[in-house]
Amino acid sequence: MSRETIVLDHLGPREAAARLVAGRLEDVLIDGDAPRVGTIYRAICERPVKGQGGMFLRTPDGPAFLRQVRGLAPGQPLLVQVTGQAEPGKALPVTQKILFKSRYAIVTPDAPGLNISRRIKDDDRRDVLIQIARSEMEGAEMGLILRSSCLDTDDGEIAEDIRAMADLAATVMADAEGEAEVLLEGDGPHQLAWRDWSAPADVVTEPGGFEAEGVLDQLDLLAGAHVPLAAGAAMYVEPTRALVAVDVNTGADTSPAAGHKANLAAARELPRQLRLRGLGGQITLDLAPMAKKDRRQFEDALRAAFRADTGETALVGWTPLGHYELQRKRDRAPLEWPL
């Protein structure tokens, strides 16, 4: 029996997937009503926003906003891809740097070249993979990235995955003219689980798997802001309209090192809480009292915790008031209750 378990289920009509490690919920994906990240549109330019250096676009799913644009004119069609979740009342964030991502391969139409994940260290394996990549991408002007999941995978599966992504990319990228249209819908939770959770795992697909595997009970714990930590400490994770506020408390421990220990525990747990709750944007940590000399150890613990996290997070640093700030990409919808 594997240490990891992947559960593919539904919450009402919505597709959902969960990843557990030794029975502990580490990630959850729940389909929402908003356009999925990765969706590709043929969009129509509408109006530039000179002060922000961007352009509002028209898509079948509502307005989108493209940053850092040059040489675009109103009425012009272009291909864009959804990069994250839109904040309430705001346009969809999109990019022209389109990726076609699968379990083993990522095709990059606008970035030629063949690349292999740096996590694959074995030189012999890298040589084999580069030969597969050259064979399958021969004559193509698009780029290719082979993911770390290629390390122990059958070469035939990798080659088939490359062909499928390259063919899909060629078809979509050739369809650039016309009215606003959805050209490719982003992956749903079940497809994302297959694509991104590539470690060996037991896979549960029977209906009711969330309840049978204890996922629902662990999701219920996320309904409140309170997150228990070691030695009676706790943190409170509370999203507001402007930012996500995280307050760290020592609890009943009044020892001189209580604040430092609570902050280290919060640093280790924070990526998991943000991931499970689907929270991003600006995040401000109001830490428990600790000496300035202990800040470096806290930063190291926070950096190590986010290094193992898949979310794109920037550790910004300390404010004059002693808060610590982060910026995290909104790559999934926040959990909403009731589920």
C-alpha positions as CSV (number, residue, x, y, z in Angstrom):
1,M,0.0,0.0,0.0
2,S,1.4,3.4,-1.0
3,R,1.9,6.2,1.5
4,E,0.0,8.6,-0.7
5,T,-3.7,8.3,-1.6
6,I,-5.4,10.2,-4.4
7,V,-9.2,10.4,-4.2
8,L,-11.3,11.3,-7.3
9,D,-14.8,12.1,-6.4
10,H,-17.6,14.8,-6.7
11,L,-19.0,17.3,-4.3
12,G,-22.6,17.5,-5.5
13,P,-22.3,18.2,-9.3
14,R,-18.7,19.5,-9.0
15,E,-15.7,17.4,-9.8
16,A,-13.2,17.2,-6.9
17,A,-9.8,15.5,-6.2
18,A,-7.8,15.2,-3.0
19,R,-4.3,14.0,-2.1
20,L,-3.5,12.5,1.2
21,V,-0.1,11.6,2.6
22,A,-0.3,9.1,5.5
23,G,-4.0,10.0,5.9
24,R,-3.4,13.7,6.2
25,L,-5.0,16.0,3.6
26,E,-2.2,17.8,1.7
27,D,-4.0,19.2,-1.4
28,V,-7.6,19.4,-2.7
29,L,-9.0,20.6,-6.0
30,I,-12.6,21.5,-6.4
31,D,-14.2,22.7,-9.7
32,G,-15.8,26.1,-9.6
33,D,-18.0,28.3,-11.8
34,A,-15.2,30.5,-13.0
35,P,-13.2,29.7,-16.1
36,R,-10.5,27.2,-15.4
37,V,-6.9,28.1,-15.2
38,G,-5.3,27.1,-18.5
39,T,-8.3,27.9,-20.6
40,I,-7.3,29.2,-24.0
41,Y,-9.3,31.9,-25.8
42,R,-9.3,33.6,-29.1
43,A,-10.0,37.0,-27.6
44,I,-10.7,40.4,-29.1
45,C,-8.8,43.5,-28.0
46,E,-11.1,46.2,-26.8
47,R,-9.4,49.1,-25.1
48,P,-5.9,49.8,-23.8
49,V,-5.2,51.0,-20.3
50,K,-2.1,53.2,-20.7
51,G,-1.5,53.9,-17.0
52,Q,-1.3,50.1,-16.3
53,G,0.4,49.2,-19.6
54,G,-2.3,46.7,-20.4
55,M,-5.3,45.9,-22.6
56,F,-8.8,44.8,-21.8
57,L,-10.0,41.9,-24.0
58,R,-13.4,40.5,-24.8
59,T,-13.8,36.7,-24.3
60,P,-17.0,34.5,-24.3
61,D,-16.6,34.3,-20.5
62,G,-16.4,38.1,-19.9
63,P,-13.7,40.7,-19.9
64,A,-10.0,39.7,-19.5
65,F,-6.9,41.8,-18.8
66,L,-3.6,41.4,-20.5
67,R,-0.5,43.1,-19.0
68,Q,2.5,44.6,-20.7
69,V,1.2,44.8,-24.2
70,R,2.7,46.6,-27.2
71,G,1.5,46.9,-30.8
72,L,-2.1,45.8,-30.2
73,A,-5.1,47.6,-31.6
74,P,-8.7,47.5,-30.7
75,G,-10.6,44.9,-32.7
76,Q,-7.5,42.7,-33.1
77,P,-7.9,39.0,-32.3
78,L,-5.2,37.2,-30.4
79,L,-4.7,33.9,-28.5
80,V,-4.5,34.1,-24.7
81,Q,-4.5,31.7,-21.8
82,V,-6.0,32.1,-18.3
83,T,-3.3,32.3,-15.7
84,G,-5.2,32.5,-12.4
85,Q,-8.5,33.2,-10.7
86,A,-10.0,36.7,-11.1
87,E,-10.8,38.6,-7.9
88,P,-14.5,39.5,-7.5
89,G,-15.5,42.2,-9.9
90,K,-12.2,42.1,-11.8
91,A,-11.3,40.9,-15.3
92,L,-9.7,37.5,-15.9
93,P,-5.9,37.5,-15.8
94,V,-4.5,36.2,-19.1
95,T,-1.2,35.9,-20.9
96,Q,0.0,35.5,-24.5
97,K,2.7,33.0,-23.3
98,I,0.6,29.9,-23.9
99,L,1.6,26.5,-22.5
100,F,0.2,23.1,-23.3
101,K,0.9,21.1,-20.2
102,S,0.5,17.3,-19.6
103,R,1.8,14.7,-17.2
104,Y,5.2,14.3,-18.9
105,A,5.5,17.1,-21.4
106,I,5.0,20.9,-21.6
107,V,4.9,22.3,-25.2
108,T,5.9,26.0,-25.4
109,P,4.9,27.4,-28.8
110,D,6.6,30.8,-28.2
111,A,9.8,29.5,-26.6
112,P,11.7,27.1,-28.9
113,G,14.2,24.7,-27.4
114,L,14.3,21.3,-25.7
115,N,14.6,21.3,-21.9
116,I,14.6,18.6,-19.2
117,S,13.6,19.2,-15.6
118,R,16.6,19.9,-13.4
119,R,15.2,17.4,-10.8
120,I,16.3,14.6,-13.2
121,K,20.0,14.3,-12.2
122,D,21.0,11.1,-13.9
123,D,23.0,11.9,-17.0
124,D,22.2,8.6,-18.7
125,R,18.4,9.2,-18.3
126,R,18.8,12.8,-19.5
127,D,20.5,11.6,-22.6
128,V,17.7,9.1,-23.3
129,L,15.0,11.8,-22.8
130,I,16.7,14.3,-25.0
131,Q,16.8,11.7,-27.8
132,I,13.1,11.1,-27.4
133,A,12.4,14.8,-27.4
134,R,14.5,15.4,-30.6
135,S,12.8,12.5,-32.3
136,E,9.2,13.6,-31.5
137,M,9.8,17.4,-32.0
138,E,11.8,17.1,-35.2
139,G,10.8,19.8,-37.6
140,A,8.6,21.6,-35.1
141,E,9.2,25.3,-34.3
142,M,7.8,24.9,-30.8
143,G,9.7,24.3,-27.6
144,L,9.4,21.3,-25.2
145,I,10.0,20.8,-21.5
146,L,10.1,17.3,-20.1
147,R,8.9,17.2,-16.5
148,S,10.4,15.4,-13.5
149,S,7.7,12.6,-13.8
150,C,9.7,11.3,-16.9
151,L,12.4,9.9,-14.6
152,D,10.8,6.5,-14.1
153,T,8.2,6.4,-16.9
154,D,8.1,4.1,-19.9
155,D,9.7,5.8,-22.9
156,G,6.8,5.0,-25.1
157,E,4.3,6.8,-22.8
158,I,6.5,9.8,-22.8
159,A,6.8,9.9,-26.6
160,E,3.0,9.4,-26.9
161,D,2.4,12.3,-24.5
162,I,4.8,14.6,-26.5
163,R,3.0,13.8,-29.8
164,A,-0.4,14.5,-28.3
165,M,0.6,17.8,-26.8
166,A,2.5,18.9,-29.9
167,D,-0.5,18.0,-32.2
168,L,-2.9,19.9,-29.8
169,A,-0.6,22.9,-29.7
170,A,-0.3,23.1,-33.5
171,T,-4.1,22.8,-33.9
172,V,-4.9,25.6,-31.4
173,M,-2.1,28.0,-32.4
174,A,-3.3,27.8,-36.1
175,D,-6.8,29.0,-35.1
176,A,-5.9,32.6,-34.4
177,E,-8.4,34.4,-36.7
178,G,-12.1,35.0,-36.0
179,E,-14.5,36.1,-33.3
180,A,-14.0,35.6,-29.6
181,E,-14.1,31.8,-28.8
182,V,-13.0,29.2,-26.3
183,L,-10.4,27.1,-28.1
184,L,-9.4,24.8,-25.2
185,E,-10.9,24.5,-21.8
186,G,-8.5,24.2,-18.9
187,D,-8.1,20.9,-17.0
188,G,-10.6,19.9,-14.3
189,P,-9.6,18.5,-10.9
190,H,-9.4,14.9,-12.0
191,Q,-7.2,15.7,-15.0
192,L,-5.1,18.0,-12.9
193,A,-4.6,15.2,-10.3
194,W,-3.4,12.9,-13.1
195,R,-1.2,15.6,-14.5
196,D,0.5,17.1,-11.4
197,W,0.3,14.5,-8.6
198,S,2.7,12.0,-10.2
199,A,4.2,10.4,-7.1
200,P,3.3,6.7,-6.6
201,A,-0.1,6.6,-4.9
202,D,-3.2,4.5,-4.3
203,V,-6.1,5.9,-6.4
204,V,-9.6,5.8,-5.1
205,T,-12.3,6.4,-7.8
206,E,-15.4,4.9,-6.2
207,P,-18.3,7.4,-5.5
208,G,-18.2,8.5,-1.9
209,G,-14.4,8.3,-1.7
210,F,-14.2,11.7,0.1
211,E,-16.3,10.4,3.0
212,A,-14.7,7.0,3.1
213,E,-11.2,8.3,3.2
214,G,-11.9,11.1,5.7
215,V,-11.5,14.0,3.3
216,L,-14.8,15.6,4.2
217,D,-13.9,15.6,7.9
218,Q,-10.6,17.3,7.2
219,L,-12.3,19.8,4.9
220,D,-14.7,20.7,7.7
221,L,-11.7,21.9,9.8
222,L,-10.9,24.5,7.1
223,A,-14.3,26.2,7.6
224,G,-12.9,28.3,10.5
225,A,-9.9,30.6,10.8
226,H,-8.3,28.7,13.7
227,V,-5.4,26.4,12.9
228,P,-3.9,24.5,15.9
229,L,-0.1,24.2,16.1
230,A,2.3,22.3,18.3
231,A,2.5,22.9,22.1
232,G,-0.8,24.7,22.2
233,A,0.1,27.5,19.8
234,A,-2.3,28.5,17.0
235,M,-2.6,30.7,14.0
236,Y,-5.7,32.3,12.5
237,V,-5.9,32.5,8.7
238,E,-8.5,35.1,7.7
239,P,-9.0,36.4,4.1
240,T,-10.2,40.0,3.7
241,R,-11.0,41.9,0.5
242,A,-7.5,43.5,0.5
243,L,-5.3,40.7,1.8
244,V,-5.0,37.5,3.8
245,A,-4.2,38.1,7.4
246,V,-2.4,35.4,9.4
247,D,-2.2,35.9,13.2
248,V,0.2,33.7,15.2
249,N,-0.4,33.2,19.0
250,T,1.6,31.2,21.6
251,G,-1.4,30.0,23.6
252,A,-0.8,29.2,27.2
253,D,3.0,28.9,26.8
254,T,4.7,31.9,28.4
255,S,8.3,30.7,28.2
256,P,10.8,33.0,26.6
257,A,11.1,30.9,23.5
258,A,7.3,30.4,23.0
259,G,7.0,33.0,20.3
260,H,9.9,31.7,18.3
261,K,8.6,28.1,18.5
262,A,5.1,29.2,17.5
263,N,6.4,31.2,14.5
264,L,8.5,28.3,13.3
265,A,5.5,26.0,13.5
266,A,3.4,28.5,11.6
267,A,6.0,28.8,8.9
268,R,6.0,25.0,8.3
269,E,2.2,24.8,8.2
270,L,1.4,28.0,6.3
271,P,1.9,26.6,2.7
272,R,-0.5,23.7,3.4
273,Q,-3.2,26.0,4.8
274,L,-3.0,28.5,1.9
275,R,-3.0,25.6,-0.6
276,L,-6.0,23.8,0.9
277,R,-8.0,27.1,1.4
278,G,-7.2,28.2,-2.1
279,L,-5.9,31.6,-0.9
280,G,-3.5,33.9,-2.7
281,G,-2.7,37.6,-3.3
282,Q,-1.1,39.6,-0.6
283,I,-0.5,37.7,2.7
284,T,0.5,39.5,5.9
285,L,1.8,37.6,8.9
286,D,1.3,39.1,12.4
287,L,3.8,36.9,14.2
288,A,4.1,36.0,17.8
289,P,6.8,38.1,19.7
290,M,10.3,37.0,19.0
291,A,13.8,38.5,19.1
292,K,15.2,40.1,15.9
293,K,18.1,37.7,16.1
294,D,15.6,34.8,15.5
295,R,14.2,36.3,12.3
296,R,16.8,34.6,10.1
297,Q,15.9,31.1,11.4
298,F,12.2,31.9,10.8
299,E,12.9,33.1,7.2
300,D,14.9,29.9,6.5
301,A,12.0,27.8,7.8
302,L,9.5,29.7,5.7
303,R,11.7,29.5,2.6
304,A,12.1,25.7,3.0
305,A,8.4,25.2,3.5
306,F,7.4,27.1,0.3
307,R,10.2,25.4,-1.7
308,A,8.3,22.2,-1.3
309,D,5.0,23.8,-2.3
310,T,3.8,23.9,-5.9
311,G,2.2,27.4,-5.6
312,E,4.1,30.4,-7.0
313,T,4.9,32.5,-3.9
314,A,7.2,35.5,-3.4
315,L,8.7,36.0,0.1
316,V,8.7,39.8,0.2
317,G,10.0,40.5,3.7
318,W,9.6,42.5,6.8
319,T,7.5,45.7,7.3
320,P,8.4,48.6,9.6
321,L,5.8,47.3,12.0
322,G,7.5,43.8,12.2
323,H,5.0,42.0,10.0
324,Y,6.1,39.6,7.3
325,E,4.6,39.8,3.8
326,L,4.2,37.3,1.0
327,Q,2.7,37.5,-2.5
328,R,1.1,34.3,-3.8
329,K,-0.4,33.6,-7.2
330,R,-4.2,33.1,-7.3
331,D,-4.0,29.8,-9.2
332,R,-7.2,28.3,-7.7
333,A,-10.6,29.4,-6.4
334,P,-10.9,29.9,-2.6
335,L,-12.9,27.4,-0.7
336,E,-16.5,28.5,-0.2
337,W,-18.9,27.2,2.4
338,P,-21.1,25.2,2.3
339,L,-19.0,23.0,0.0
